[in-house]
Amino acid sequence: MYSPSPRHDRLRLRQLRLLELIDRHGSLRAIADALNLTQPAVSQMLKDLEATFGVTLVERSVRGVRLSPSGRIALQRVRAALAILGNLASDLGENRPRVLRVGANPALLERFLPAALALVTRQEAGVQYQLRTGTVGRMLGQLLEGGVDCYVGRVDWTDPDSDLGNVLRITPLGQSDLVLVCGPDHPLARQAEVTAADLALTDWALQGPTSTLRPTVDTMFRSNGLAPPVPLCEVAGGPHEMIRLAQRLDVVVCVPRLAVLEEIAQGQLHVLEVAGMEMAPIGICFVTLRENDAFQPLKHLRDAMRTVMADPLSRAPPPETPAASDGTA
C-alpha cells in the first residue's frame, strides 16, 4: 500500500490542476488570470509542486512555459487521477447518476456494445453512459489522460516491455478476422472465382491513410505484387458508413467480420474469398486504468462485454414483460 510522505500530504488539487493549465495556456500570467491569483503566487505554487516531486516539471523561456518530459508524464497521471476523483464524487453524490465514459472502436457500436449496455442497464440503475468513438490511438490517449474511463476495441500494440502494462489493465474479449465484402449484386459476387488481379481492377471504398485498416489493405496488395488501390470513395467514418457504401455502390470494402455478421447472414453483403489476400485477425480488448478497476459500473460493463463477445451470434435477452392476466384473482 502506498504511504504518502509528508511532502505529498501538502499537495492540493489546485497544484495538480496547474500542470493542465500550463499545458493549455503556456503562460503563467494567463494561468494567474484563470485562477484569479497573482503571477508570483502561481510561480510559488509551481516551485512547491516541483519541490514535492523533486524533478523539474516545467521548462521556462522568453516565450513562456511548457511542460518538461517529466511534466508530461506527471500530467498524464494527474489527468487519470482527477478522473478517478470524479468517479468517486459521482459514487458519493446524492440524486446524481454515476457517469461511465466509454471510448469505443466504431465496429463495436454496430451491435456488441449496445448489446452489452442492454445487459448492464437491466442490472444496474443510476448510471449514465457517455459513448465516444475514435481511432485506437486517440481513444487510448484519452484513456491515459482521463478523458474516458475505458476503451473497448482493437488494440494494436503488444510490446511486453512497454510501461503501459503497469498502467493499464487489458482484458482480451476475442478476435475478429478482417473480410472483403461487396453488395450481393456486385459483379465479383456473381463470379465463381475471384483473384487478386480482379480486386486490383475493381472500385474500392477505403478509410483514410491514417486509419488502422488502410495500411492493412495496402500491405495485402503489395504482398501479392500489386499496387494498392486508389479508392473511388475515401471515408472518414467507421464500418457503418463502409457497409452502406458497399450495399449501394459497386465497391469492395474491408471491415471486421464482427461488424457485418447480420448483413452477411441475411445476404445483404457478400464475402469475397480470395487466395493469397487473407489478413491477420484483430484482437478486441477491454482496456482500463488499473487505478480505476474498482469502479463498479466499469466492472459490470466489462463482464457484459465478455458475455456478448463469447457467442458472436448471441443476442441480448429481450426485456421482461409481465405475464398476461386471465382475469382471475
Secondary structure, DSSP 8 states (H G I E B T S, - for coil): -----HHHHT--HHHHHHHHHHHHH--HHHHHHHHT--HHHHHHHHHHHHHHHTS--EEEETTEEEE-HHHHHHHHHHHHHHHHHHHHHHHH-TT--EEEEEEE-GGGGGTHHHHHHHHHHHH--SEEEEEEE--HHHHHHHHHTTS-SEEEEE-----TT-THHHHEEEEEEEEE-EEEEE-TTSGGGG-S---HHHHHHS-BEEE-TTSSHHHHHHHHHHTTT------SEEESS-HHHHHHHHHHSS-BEEEEGGGSHHHHHTTSSEE---TT-----EEEEEEEEGGGTT-HHHHHHHHHHHHHHHSTT-------------S--
